[in-house]
Amino acid sequence: MAQFTYKHAPNKSAKKDKPIVLFIIFSRTVRRAIRTNIYVSERQWDKENERVVNHPGAALINVELAKQKKALQELEVAAIHAGQKFTPEYLDAVLHPERAATDKSGSEACFSDYMYKAVARQTSLKYSTAKDQLKTATRFARYFPKLLFKDFNYNTLIEFERRCQQDGQARSTIAKHHKNIKKYIALAAKEGVYAYPAGRHPYENFKVKRIQGTRDFLSQKELEALESAIIPAQLEKYRKMFLFICYTGLRISDFERLGPEMLQEDVLVLKPIKTELSSGKEVHLPLKVLFGGKPYRLWASENFDFPTHAIGFRNRFNQQLKLVAMHAGIRKTLTAHVGRHTFLTHIAMKTGNVFTVMSLGGLSKVDTAMVYIHLAEQDNKHLLDGVKW
């Protein structure tokens, strides 16, 4: 296995800030240097721990460095799963496909090999997304090692589906595999690697089976019960944090990095991590307006500093929410994402405007926002069930 280590570039120029370079050490004499495009001064680099310190954006920079290292480590694992050696030549072919003609071999191109390389060179992908797509490539390569594009057909998908089910893969997971495979078939066509003739596309007659996911949310009565419940003192901070998510709709990844510097007067301004690279749109949440100012008062009661930065917070948070639900008499399983669903559904109920749901929820697709509009309509129908006309 290769070694991955960060180093501060040698001090050879007059510039104050130097680049951080990731060295991949294949052997005692063979290594590759990958530039991270991150520059810091010498006093801001902790050589011993390989991390940035004394920098206003140190936390975010260190997260980005960790992502870049993990992406290349995943590439090494992908090479091993594909039965290839992780060598400088393999790395160069993946990072600089324009220099190699291996992917441009037309009908002789191997689908899984192409997918591994295509995932690795898409630097805009989030680490979790790239990891998910590499899992698909690994599973496909396990079932169909070295399958060429020209031999990939409808029957391949039928067999892929059968083997996934045989291995106990959930229906939603299988659907995600199909989504990833279909994406890279389309990308191969765009890049000129291989394009299926009319009527020969594998997915032309193949219908991906999906199951309707559930989006649990708290009703108004359940929110009121949660607010008024008498619970142990040690659970109070978890109740406040969950209610804050219910009244702002923050994803847990954004809630964990919440800080007072994101507050502009009474408006919370942030770029959601999930869409930071794809759309880069900011979300503006008027905390003193939403739900009568409840989110602002909850945050202010903790001096605008929720205890979210400790290691293992996410797991501990969801565990404690089970106890909060028990004391509040709520039978639903509370999680941070249930809080987000609660916010989006109630915004849909109160406004009935799909674009408001998209704007406040940081959603980029109308279809996703419409799910909450439909949930709101279903809830209203439920309220009318007991009415005597």
Secondary structure by P-SEA (a helix, b strand, c coil): cbbbbbbcccccccccbbbbbbbbbcccccbbbbbcccccccccccccccccccccaaaaaaaaaaaaaaaaaaaaaaaaaacccccaaaaaaaacccccccccccccccaaaaaaaaaaacccccaaaaaaaaaaaaaaaaaccccccccccaaaaaaaaaaaaaacccaaaaaaaaaaaaaaaaaaaaaccccccccccccccbbbbbcbbbbbbbcaaaaaaaaaccccccaaaaaaaaaaaaaccccaaaaaacccccccccbbbbccccccccccbbbbbcccccccaaaaaaaaaacccccccccaaaaaaaaaaaaaaaaacccccccaaaaaaaaaaaaaaacccaaaaaaaaccccaaaaaaaaaaaaaaaaaaaccccc
